[in-house]
Amino acid sequence: MQFSLSINKILFLVIPLCCFVSGVHTQPSEQRPLSADQIAKEVYTAAHGGLLDNAVSRRLNNEVALVVNRAPLAMRDRSRKPTVQTFDTYVNNSPEDPSIESMQMAILTSGKTRGTGVLFTSFNESDRQSVISMWLPALRKIRRINEPAHEDVWFGTNLTYGELVLRRPEDETHELLGEGVMQKCLAVMELKPSELTRYTRDLPPPQCGHKGKAVYRLKSATKFHNWWYDYHVSDIDKETFALYRTVYYKGDEKVKTVYIDWQSLDQPDPRITYPRYIYAITHADGKDSLVYVPRSTISLNVDLPDTFWSEETLQNYNRIRKP
């Protein structure tokens, strides 16, 4: 049982890695007008591309990447604060091994599971499953598992592995509903004074900086049978293909809305962005989750050897935290 609980607590680390830095490989303006399928592929490339050799998110003074989970509305009271976990992440988009697509590592930096780490290795062969190596300090052991299922819930949040990292454009059928502009701010978790902790005092406010940006509105229906949603409608930046907002539906009922605040990394190529926050709210019960990565924690193209992305680093991270 102890091992099973440890896995459930650690698997959340995989997601912020795969979504950490985006980059479109081709100039969008060269492909217009685009079909719905082409837009879906560009969105996937933007979220899973990687125009940088590597990227790091690591605690800087009091700022650190974190995930916040809040209970459904009916279960909240003044004595129940949201759960918070902090982490460092390391993404290698240019591994020396040509068979490897990327190597992504994360380590918990707070709480009872501090020092727990994950190394997520994905491969260029589409039919080869990714591999997850996990370091569990309490057991002093490395465990290896294959990638999780699409519908598995991510670390007690209302997000799934499928929607954040595993789902590909061909898993859905796509329809372009039209074009428009972002008319509302992107929502974010807003805590009451009684819910605040030292980690959540400085969460970002709703993001209004994307209002007025031109967007595609894309409807995507799942091909999976008896799935948790039937389709979702997304607002997608026409220039960068950043996915700002997605609303999931089962029948005509809203199931969940996910907001992503894609922000510039101040690179010569403006298409290189990162998700400053990901906020998801389930409409039936009000349960919500937030992943927040402060810009100050991010470093790009850091001088790290390929060997840094290893199980040895997971085991010894607390001693080599400043590589």
Residue pairs with C-beta under 8 A, 6 or more apart in sequence:
2 138
2 139
3 136
3 139
3 143
6 113
6 116
6 134
6 136
6 138
6 139
7 134
7 143
7 145
8 155
8 156
9 113
9 116
9 155
10 108
10 113
10 116
10 117
10 118
10 134
10 136
11 118
11 132
11 148
11 152
11 154
11 155
12 67
12 85
12 154
12 155
12 156
12 157
13 87
13 89
13 106
13 107
13 108
13 117
13 118
13 120
14 104
14 106
14 118
14 120
14 132
14 148
14 154
14 161
14 165
15 154
15 159
15 161
15 164
15 165
15 291
16 57
16 65
16 67
16 87
16 89
16 106
16 291
16 293
17 89
17 91
17 104
17 105
17 106
17 120
18 48
18 104
18 120
18 164
18 165
19 47
19 48
19 164
19 165
19 275
19 278
20 55
20 57
20 89
20 91
20 104
20 274
20 275
20 293
21 50
21 51
21 52
21 55
21 91
21 93
21 265
21 272
21 273
21 274
21 300
22 46
22 47
22 48
22 49
22 50
22 242
22 262
22 271
22 272
22 273
22 274
22 275
23 46
23 49
23 50
23 51
23 52
23 269
23 271
23 272
23 273
24 42
24 45
24 46
24 49
24 240
24 241
24 271
25 45
25 49
25 51
28 34
28 42
28 238
28 239
28 240
28 241
29 239
31 38
31 42
34 42
35 176
36 174
36 175
36 176
36 218
37 169
37 174
39 174
39 176
39 216
39 218
39 236
39 241
40 169
40 172
40 174
40 218
40 220
41 169
42 241
43 169
43 218
43 234
43 236
43 241
43 243
44 168
44 169
45 241
46 240
46 241
46 242
46 243
46 271
46 273
47 243
48 165
50 91
50 93
50 102
51 93
51 267
51 269
51 271
51 272
52 93
52 267
52 272
52 300
52 301
53 92
53 93
53 94
53 301
54 90
54 91
54 92
54 93
54 94
54 300
54 301
54 302
54 304
55 90
55 91
55 93
55 274
55 298
55 299
55 300
55 301
55 302
56 88
56 89
56 90
56 91
56 298
56 299
56 300
56 302
56 304
57 65
57 88
57 89
57 293
57 297
57 298
58 88
58 89
58 297
58 299
58 321
59 65
59 86
59 88
59 109
59 297
60 294
60 296
60 297
63 294
63 296
63 297
64 86
64 87
64 88
64 109
64 110
64 199
64 294
64 297
65 86
65 87
65 88
65 89
65 291
65 292
65 293
65 294
65 297
66 84
66 85
66 86
66 87
66 199
66 200
66 291
66 292
67 84
67 85
67 87
67 155
67 157
67 289
67 290
67 291
67 292
68 82
68 83
68 84
68 189
68 199
68 200
68 203
68 289
68 290
68 291
68 292
69 82
69 83
69 155
69 156
69 157
69 289
70 76
70 82
70 189
70 191
70 195
70 287
70 288
70 289
71 80
71 82
71 287
72 282
72 285
72 286
72 287
73 285
73 286
73 287
74 285
74 286
78 194
81 194
81 195
81 196
81 197
82 189
82 191
82 195
82 197
82 200
83 156
84 110
84 197
84 199
84 200
85 108
85 110
85 111
85 113
85 155
86 108
86 109
86 110
86 111
86 199
87 106
87 107
87 108
87 109
88 106
88 107
88 109
88 321
89 104
89 105
89 106
90 104
90 105
90 106
90 304
90 308
90 309
91 102
91 103
91 104
91 105
92 102
92 103
92 104
92 304
92 306
92 309
93 102
95 101
95 102
95 103
95 306
95 309
96 306
97 306
98 124
99 123
99 124
99 125
100 121
100 122
100 123
100 124
101 122
101 123
101 124
102 121
102 122
103 119
103 120
103 121
103 306
103 309
104 119
104 120
104 121
104 122
104 309
105 117
105 118
105 119
105 120
105 309
105 313
105 314
106 117
106 118
106 120
107 115
107 116
107 117
107 118
107 314
107 317
108 114
108 115
108 116
108 117
110 199
113 137
114 137
115 135
115 137
115 317
115 318
116 134
116 135
116 136
116 137
117 134
117 135
117 313
117 314
117 315
117 317
118 132
118 133
118 134
118 135
118 314
119 132
119 133
119 134
119 309
119 310
119 311
119 313
119 314
120 130
120 131
120 132
121 130
121 131
121 132
121 133
122 130
123 130
129 146
129 147
130 146
130 147
131 144
131 145
131 146
131 147
132 144
132 145
132 146
132 147
133 142
133 143
133 144
133 311
133 314
134 142
134 143
134 144
134 145
134 314
135 141
135 142
135 311
135 314
135 315
136 142
136 143
142 311
142 314
142 315
147 161
147 166
148 161
148 166
149 161
149 162
150 160
150 161
150 162
150 166
150 167
150 224
151 160
151 161
151 162
151 227
151 228
152 160
152 161
153 159
153 160
154 160
154 161
154 164
157 280
157 289
158 256
158 280
158 281
158 282
158 287
158 288
158 289
159 258
159 278
159 280
159 289
160 228
162 171
163 246
163 258
164 278
171 222
171 223
171 224
172 220
172 221
172 222
172 223
173 220
173 221
173 223
174 218
174 219
174 220
174 221
175 218
175 219
175 220
175 221
176 216
176 217
176 218
176 219
177 217
177 218
177 219
177 233
178 216
178 217
179 214
179 215
179 216
179 217
179 238
180 214
180 215
180 217
181 211
181 212
181 213
181 214
181 215
182 210
182 211
182 212
182 213
182 215
182 235
182 244
183 211
184 211
185 206
185 207
185 208
185 210
185 211
186 206
186 207
186 208
186 210
186 244
186 245
186 259
186 260
186 261
186 279
187 206
187 257
187 259
187 279
187 281
188 203
188 204
188 205
188 206
188 207
188 259
188 261
188 277
188 279
188 290
189 203
189 279
189 288
189 289
189 290
190 205
190 206
191 200
191 203
203 290
203 292
204 261
204 276
204 277
204 292
207 259
207 261
207 276
207 277
210 237
210 244
210 261
213 237
213 238
213 239
213 244
214 237
214 238
214 239
215 235
215 236
215 237
215 238
215 244
216 235
216 236
216 238
217 233
217 234
217 235
217 236
218 233
218 234
218 236
219 231
219 232
219 233
220 231
220 232
220 233
220 234
221 230
221 231
222 229
222 230
222 231
228 250
228 255
229 248
229 249
229 250
229 255
229 256
230 249
230 250
230 251
231 248
231 249
232 246
232 247
232 248
232 249
233 246
233 247
233 249
234 243
234 245
234 246
234 247
235 243
235 244
235 245
235 246
236 242
236 243
236 244
237 243
237 244
237 262
240 262
240 270
240 271
240 273
242 260
242 262
242 273
243 260
243 262
244 259
244 260
244 261
244 262
245 257
245 258
245 259
245 260
246 257
246 258
247 254
247 256
247 257
248 254
248 255
248 256
248 257
248 258
249 255
253 283
254 283
255 282
255 283
255 284
256 280
256 281
256 282
256 283
257 280
257 281
257 283
258 278
258 279
258 280
259 277
259 278
259 279
259 280
260 275
260 277
260 278
260 279
261 275
261 276
261 277
261 278
262 273
262 274
262 275
262 276
263 273
263 274
263 275
263 276
263 295
264 270
264 272
264 273
265 272
265 273
265 274
265 298
265 300
267 300
274 293
274 298
275 291
275 293
276 292
276 293
276 294
276 295
277 290
277 291
277 292
277 293
278 290
278 291
279 288
279 289
279 290
279 291
280 288
280 289
280 290
281 287
281 288
282 288
304 323
308 323
313 320
